[in-house]
């Protein structure tokens, strides 16, 4: 018993539609997510060179422009780094705070980098 020509065509179309739908449903979860980087990457070697008694110009030469320069607290510079990987959404955060007295480094506080 053979199938008629229109019946074969319908079966082929149904099979192709099923395959196309399966492929579409399997690949729809593969959304590209970009990496997000904000702030200044805090170079550990540069932080090691940072010491009390340095001027603001020397700090800026070592670490770059601070992420936050509060006009109301000119004696404090904040260096913040945030990196979020798009694929696995792993987040890395780092923070370094430099305190000044009369344009001279008084104290440096560095939060340990952590992933979440």
C-alpha positions in Angstrom: 0.0 0.0 0.0 1.7 3.2 -1.2 1.0 6.7 0.0 -0.2 9.2 -2.5 2.0 12.0 -3.6 0.2 14.7 -1.6 0.4 12.6 1.6 4.2 12.2 1.2 4.6 15.9 0.7 2.6 16.6 3.8 4.7 14.1 5.8 7.9 15.7 4.6 6.7 19.2 5.4 5.5 18.0 8.9 8.9 16.4 9.5 10.8 19.6 8.4 8.6 21.8 10.5 9.2 19.5 13.5 13.0 19.6 13.0 13.0 23.4 12.5 10.9 23.9 15.6 13.2 21.6 17.6 16.3 23.5 16.5 14.7 26.9 17.2 13.6 25.8 20.7 17.1 24.4 21.6 19.0 27.5 20.4 16.6 30.1 21.8 18.3 29.9 25.3 21.7 30.8 23.8 21.4 34.6 24.3 24.7 36.5 24.0 25.5 38.6 27.1 28.3 41.1 26.9 31.0 41.6 29.6 30.4 44.7 31.6 33.5 46.6 33.0 33.2 49.8 34.9 35.8 51.8 36.7 39.5 51.6 37.1 41.2 48.2 37.0 43.3 48.3 40.2 46.8 47.0 39.3 48.3 45.2 42.3 51.8 46.2 41.4 50.8 49.9 41.3 49.1 49.5 44.7 52.4 48.0 46.1 54.2 51.1 45.0 51.7 53.4 46.7 52.9 54.7 50.1 52.2 57.4 52.6 53.8 60.8 51.9 53.2 60.7 48.1 51.5 63.6 46.4 48.2 63.6 44.5 50.1 63.9 41.2 52.2 60.8 42.1 49.1 58.8 43.0 47.4 59.8 39.8 50.4 58.8 37.8 50.4 55.4 39.4 46.7 54.6 39.5 45.2 56.9 37.0 42.3 59.3 37.5 40.1 58.2 40.4 36.6 56.9 39.7 35.1 59.2 42.3 36.4 62.7 43.2 33.8 64.1 45.6 33.9 67.9 45.5 32.8 68.0 49.1 35.5 65.6 50.3 38.6 66.7 48.3 40.8 64.7 50.7 39.5 61.4 49.5 39.9 59.6 46.2 37.9 56.4 45.4 39.1 53.9 42.9 36.3 51.4 42.1 36.4 48.4 39.7 33.4 46.3 38.7 33.5 43.5 36.2 30.6 41.2 35.3 31.2 38.4 32.9 28.3 38.0 30.6 28.3 34.3 30.1 28.3 33.0 33.7 27.4 36.4 35.3 30.4 36.1 37.6 31.0 39.5 39.3 34.3 40.9 40.5 34.5 44.0 42.6 37.5 45.9 43.9 37.8 49.2 45.8 40.7 51.3 46.9 40.3 54.5 48.9 43.2 57.0 49.3 43.0 59.7 52.0 45.0 62.9 51.8 46.2 65.6 54.2 47.3 68.8 52.4 47.7 67.0 49.1 49.8 64.2 50.7 48.7 60.6 51.1 47.7 59.9 54.7 46.1 56.5 54.5 45.3 53.8 51.9 42.4 51.4 52.4 42.0 48.5 50.0 39.1 46.1 50.1 40.2 42.6 49.2 38.8 41.8 45.7 35.9 39.4 45.8 33.8 37.5 43.4 30.1 36.9 43.7 
